Amino acid sequence: MLWRGLAAPPTALLRTDDAQMLEQGRKVYVAQCASCHGINREGQANWRERGADGRLPAPPHDETGHTWHHPDELLFRITKEGVAQAAGLQDYESNMPTYGATLSDADIVAVLSWIKSQWPADIQATHDGINRQARESQR
């Protein structure tokens, strides 16, 4: 866990209230994520359908995708470790690289925070609720 050593997990890992963090996240997104997920977070065409290689195209990170359906910690782990590791799916193959050796934890949090900051207020509120449920289930 990212917060190993703390008495309890933070109330939220992603922060949409830190302008400096969000600007860093925007820069990281443009440099590392936009080539697949789109400059406007729109994802690749037909992202729900497997390609000829059997893999799913990059999903959108806007409100039309499923990113906001996952709690902060899982989004962090998917970005750092990859989908297979984060979800415990040994045979899952993905075109998404793991970023644990490329980005710092702070950069991963920044880019995910920036992505969240772009969602409409109601989606952000729903995502906050998902985080609360995830924390409660860990108790």
Phi and psi restraints in degrees (value plus and minus 20) as a CYANA .aco file:
   2 LEU   PHI     -82.9   -42.9
   2 LEU   PSI     -54.9   -14.9
   3 TRP   PHI    -117.9   -77.9
   3 TRP   PSI       1.5    41.5
   4 ARG   PHI     -70.4   -30.4
   4 ARG   PSI     115.0   155.0
   5 GLY   PHI      77.1   117.1
   5 GLY   PSI     -36.1     3.9
   6 LEU   PHI    -106.6   -66.6
   6 LEU   PSI     135.8   175.8
   7 ALA   PHI     -82.7   -42.7
   7 ALA   PSI     -55.5   -15.5
   8 ALA   PHI    -172.6  -132.6
   8 ALA   PSI     135.9   175.9
   9 PRO   PHI     -83.6   -43.6
   9 PRO   PSI     131.7   171.7
  10 PRO   PHI     -84.0   -44.0
  10 PRO   PSI     138.6   178.6
  11 THR   PHI     -83.6   -43.6
  11 THR   PSI     -50.1   -10.1
  12 ALA   PHI    -174.2  -134.2
  12 ALA   PSI     117.3   157.3
  13 LEU   PHI    -102.1   -62.1
  13 LEU   PSI     -61.2   -21.2
  14 LEU   PHI    -104.2   -64.2
  14 LEU   PSI     121.5   161.5
  15 ARG   PHI    -147.2  -107.2
  15 ARG   PSI      99.5   139.5
  16 THR   PHI    -122.0   -82.0
  16 THR   PSI     -13.1    26.9
  17 ASP   PHI    -128.4   -88.4
  17 ASP   PSI     -10.9    29.1
  18 ASP   PHI    -136.0   -96.0
  18 ASP   PSI      79.7   119.7
  19 ALA   PHI     -78.7   -38.7
  19 ALA   PSI     -59.2   -19.2
  20 GLN   PHI     -86.6   -46.6
  20 GLN   PSI     -62.6   -22.6
  21 MET   PHI     -83.0   -43.0
  21 MET   PSI     -62.6   -22.6
  22 LEU   PHI     -84.4   -44.4
  22 LEU   PSI     -58.5   -18.5
  23 GLU   PHI     -85.9   -45.9
  23 GLU   PSI     -61.1   -21.1
  24 GLN   PHI     -81.9   -41.9
  24 GLN   PSI     -63.2   -23.2
  25 GLY   PHI     -81.6   -41.6
  25 GLY   PSI     -60.9   -20.9
  26 ARG   PHI     -80.5   -40.5
  26 ARG   PSI     -64.4   -24.4
  27 LYS   PHI     -83.4   -43.4
  27 LYS   PSI     -63.5   -23.5
  28 VAL   PHI     -84.1   -44.1
  28 VAL   PSI     -62.8   -22.8
  29 TYR   PHI     -78.2   -38.2
  29 TYR   PSI     -69.8   -29.8
  30 VAL   PHI     -79.8   -39.8
  30 VAL   PSI     -62.3   -22.3
  31 ALA   PHI     -96.0   -56.0
  31 ALA   PSI     -54.4   -14.4
  32 GLN   PHI    -133.9   -93.9
  32 GLN   PSI     -44.0    -4.0
  33 CYS   PHI    -137.2   -97.2
  33 CYS   PSI     -53.7   -13.7
  34 ALA   PHI     -82.5   -42.5
  34 ALA   PSI     -48.5    -8.5
  35 SER   PHI     -82.6   -42.6
  35 SER   PSI     -47.2    -7.2
  36 CYS   PHI    -127.1   -87.1
  36 CYS   PSI     -64.0   -24.0
  37 HIS   PHI    -107.5   -67.5
  37 HIS   PSI     -25.9    14.1
  38 GLY   PHI      70.8   110.8
  38 GLY   PSI     123.8   163.8
  39 ILE   PHI     -81.4   -41.4
  39 ILE   PSI     -50.2   -10.2
  40 ASN   PHI    -122.3   -82.3
  40 ASN   PSI      -2.5    37.5
  41 ARG   PHI      47.0    87.0
  41 ARG   PSI       2.4    42.4
  42 GLU   PHI    -101.1   -61.1
  42 GLU   PSI     -30.9     9.1
  43 GLY   PHI      53.6    93.6
  43 GLY   PSI    -198.5  -158.5
  44 GLN   PHI    -112.0   -72.0
  44 GLN   PSI     136.9   176.9
  45 ALA   PHI     -78.4   -38.4
  45 ALA   PSI     126.1   166.1
  46 ASN   PHI      33.2    73.2
  46 ASN   PSI      22.1    62.1
  47 TRP   PHI     -85.2   -45.2
  47 TRP   PSI     -33.4     6.6
  48 ARG   PHI    -112.2   -72.2
  48 ARG   PSI     -23.9    16.1
  49 GLU   PHI    -133.6   -93.6
  49 GLU   PSI     111.3   151.3
  50 ARG   PHI     -86.1   -46.1
  50 ARG   PSI     120.7   160.7
  51 GLY   PHI    -101.7   -61.7
  51 GLY   PSI    -196.6  -156.6
  52 ALA   PHI     -79.5   -39.5
  52 ALA   PSI     -46.9    -6.9
  53 ASP   PHI    -103.2   -63.2
  53 ASP   PSI     -20.0    20.0
  54 GLY   PHI      64.1   104.1
  54 GLY   PSI     -19.1    20.9
  55 ARG   PHI    -124.1   -84.1
  55 ARG   PSI     132.7   172.7
  56 LEU   PHI    -102.2   -62.2
  56 LEU   PSI     120.2   160.2
  57 PRO   PHI     -84.8   -44.8
  57 PRO   PSI     145.7   185.7
  58 ALA   PHI     -84.1   -44.1
  58 ALA   PSI     106.5   146.5
  59 PRO   PHI     -97.4   -57.4
  59 PRO   PSI     142.6   182.6
  60 PRO   PHI     -93.0   -53.0
  60 PRO   PSI     130.9   170.9
  61 HIS   PHI    -128.8   -88.8
  61 HIS   PSI      -5.4    34.6
  62 ASP   PHI    -111.1   -71.1
  62 ASP   PSI    -189.7  -149.7
  63 GLU   PHI     -89.7   -49.7
  63 GLU   PSI     -32.9     7.1
  64 THR   PHI    -103.4   -63.4
  64 THR   PSI     -32.9     7.1
  65 GLY   PHI    -111.2   -71.2
  65 GLY   PSI    -185.5  -145.5
  66 HIS   PHI    -132.4   -92.4
  66 HIS   PSI     -14.9    25.1
  67 THR   PHI     -74.1   -34.1
  67 THR   PSI     -65.3   -25.3
  68 TRP   PHI     -91.0   -51.0
  68 TRP   PSI     -26.0    14.0
  69 HIS   PHI    -100.1   -60.1
  69 HIS   PSI     -29.0    11.0
  70 HIS   PHI    -130.9   -90.9
  70 HIS   PSI     122.0   162.0
  71 PRO   PHI     -89.2   -49.2
  71 PRO   PSI     141.1   181.1
  72 ASP   PHI     -69.4   -29.4
  72 ASP   PSI     -70.2   -30.2
  73 GLU   PHI     -79.7   -39.7
  73 GLU   PSI     -61.4   -21.4
  74 LEU   PHI     -87.3   -47.3
  74 LEU   PSI     -61.3   -21.3
  75 LEU   PHI     -79.5   -39.5
  75 LEU   PSI     -62.5   -22.5
  76 PHE   PHI     -80.4   -40.4
  76 PHE   PSI     -68.7   -28.7
  77 ARG   PHI     -85.8   -45.8
  77 ARG   PSI     -59.1   -19.1
  78 ILE   PHI     -79.9   -39.9
  78 ILE   PSI     -63.6   -23.6
  79 THR   PHI     -88.4   -48.4
  79 THR   PSI     -63.2   -23.2
  80 LYS   PHI     -96.4   -56.4
  80 LYS   PSI     -65.9   -25.9
  81 GLU   PHI    -125.0   -85.0
  81 GLU   PSI     -38.7     1.3
  82 GLY   PHI      79.7   119.7
  82 GLY   PSI     138.6   178.6
  83 VAL   PHI     -80.7   -40.7
  83 VAL   PSI     -67.5   -27.5
  84 ALA   PHI     -78.1   -38.1
  84 ALA   PSI     -69.2   -29.2
  85 GLN   PHI     -86.5   -46.5
  85 GLN   PSI     -67.9   -27.9
  86 ALA   PHI     -83.8   -43.8
  86 ALA   PSI     -56.5   -16.5
  87 ALA   PHI    -117.6   -77.6
  87 ALA   PSI     -22.2    17.8
  88 GLY   PHI      48.0    88.0
  88 GLY   PSI      16.1    56.1
  89 LEU   PHI    -130.3   -90.3
  89 LEU   PSI      71.4   111.4
  90 GLN   PHI     -74.6   -34.6
  90 GLN   PSI     -61.6   -21.6
  91 ASP   PHI    -116.1   -76.1
  91 ASP   PSI     -12.4    27.6
  92 TYR   PHI     -94.9   -54.9
  92 TYR   PSI     106.9   146.9
  93 GLU   PHI    -130.2   -90.2
  93 GLU   PSI     117.9   157.9
  94 SER   PHI    -160.5  -120.5
  94 SER   PSI     130.1   170.1
  95 ASN   PHI    -101.0   -61.0
  95 ASN   PSI     -31.9     8.1
  96 MET   PHI     -94.9   -54.9
  96 MET   PSI     105.3   145.3
  97 PRO   PHI     -92.9   -52.9
  97 PRO   PSI     140.1   180.1
  98 THR   PHI    -105.9   -65.9
  98 THR   PSI     126.0   166.0
  99 TYR   PHI    -132.2   -92.2
  99 TYR   PSI     -12.4    27.6
 100 GLY   PHI     -79.3   -39.3
 100 GLY   PSI     -52.4   -12.4
 101 ALA   PHI    -115.4   -75.4
 101 ALA   PSI     -28.0    12.0
 102 THR   PHI    -122.6   -82.6
 102 THR   PSI     -61.6   -21.6
 103 LEU   PHI    -136.3   -96.3
 103 LEU   PSI     127.8   167.8
 104 SER   PHI     -93.1   -53.1
 104 SER   PSI     141.8   181.8
 105 ASP   PHI     -77.1   -37.1
 105 ASP   PSI     -60.3   -20.3
 106 ALA   PHI     -82.7   -42.7
 106 ALA   PSI     -59.0   -19.0
 107 ASP   PHI     -88.0   -48.0
 107 ASP   PSI     -57.6   -17.6
 108 ILE   PHI     -84.3   -44.3
 108 ILE   PSI     -65.5   -25.5
 109 VAL   PHI     -82.0   -42.0
 109 VAL   PSI     -60.8   -20.8
 110 ALA   PHI     -83.1   -43.1
 110 ALA   PSI     -65.8   -25.8
 111 VAL   PHI     -87.9   -47.9
 111 VAL   PSI     -60.0   -20.0
 112 LEU   PHI     -87.4   -47.4
 112 LEU   PSI     -55.8   -15.8
 113 SER   PHI     -84.4   -44.4
 113 SER   PSI     -62.1   -22.1
 114 TRP   PHI     -83.0   -43.0
 114 TRP   PSI     -64.6   -24.6
 115 ILE   PHI     -76.4   -36.4
 115 ILE   PSI     -69.1   -29.1
 116 LYS   PHI     -80.9   -40.9
 116 LYS   PSI     -58.4   -18.4
 117 SER   PHI     -83.9   -43.9
 117 SER   PSI     -38.0     2.0
 118 GLN   PHI    -108.1   -68.1
 118 GLN   PSI     -32.7     7.3
 119 TRP   PHI     -93.9   -53.9
 119 TRP   PSI     132.5   172.5
 120 PRO   PHI     -79.7   -39.7
 120 PRO   PSI     135.4   175.4
 121 ALA   PHI     -75.4   -35.4
 121 ALA   PSI     -59.2   -19.2
 122 ASP   PHI     -87.8   -47.8
 122 ASP   PSI     -54.6   -14.6
 123 ILE   PHI     -90.7   -50.7
 123 ILE   PSI     -60.6   -20.6
 124 GLN   PHI     -80.0   -40.0
 124 GLN   PSI     -62.5   -22.5
 125 ALA   PHI     -84.6   -44.6
 125 ALA   PSI     -61.5   -21.5
 126 THR   PHI     -81.9   -41.9
 126 THR   PSI     -62.5   -22.5
 127 HIS   PHI     -83.9   -43.9
 127 HIS   PSI     -58.2   -18.2
 128 ASP   PHI     -79.4   -39.4
 128 ASP   PSI     -60.1   -20.1
 129 GLY   PHI     -84.7   -44.7
 129 GLY   PSI     -59.0   -19.0
 130 ILE   PHI     -81.7   -41.7
 130 ILE   PSI     -61.4   -21.4
 131 ASN   PHI     -83.7   -43.7
 131 ASN   PSI     -62.1   -22.1
 132 ARG   PHI     -80.4   -40.4
 132 ARG   PSI     -65.4   -25.4
 133 GLN   PHI     -81.3   -41.3
 133 GLN   PSI     -61.8   -21.8
 134 ALA   PHI     -83.0   -43.0
 134 ALA   PSI     -62.2   -22.2
 135 ARG   PHI     -85.1   -45.1
 135 ARG   PSI     -62.4   -22.4
 136 GLU   PHI     -84.5   -44.5
 136 GLU   PSI     -55.8   -15.8
 137 SER   PHI     -93.3   -53.3
 137 SER   PSI     -38.0     2.0
 138 GLN   PHI    -105.0   -65.0
 138 GLN   PSI     -31.0     9.0
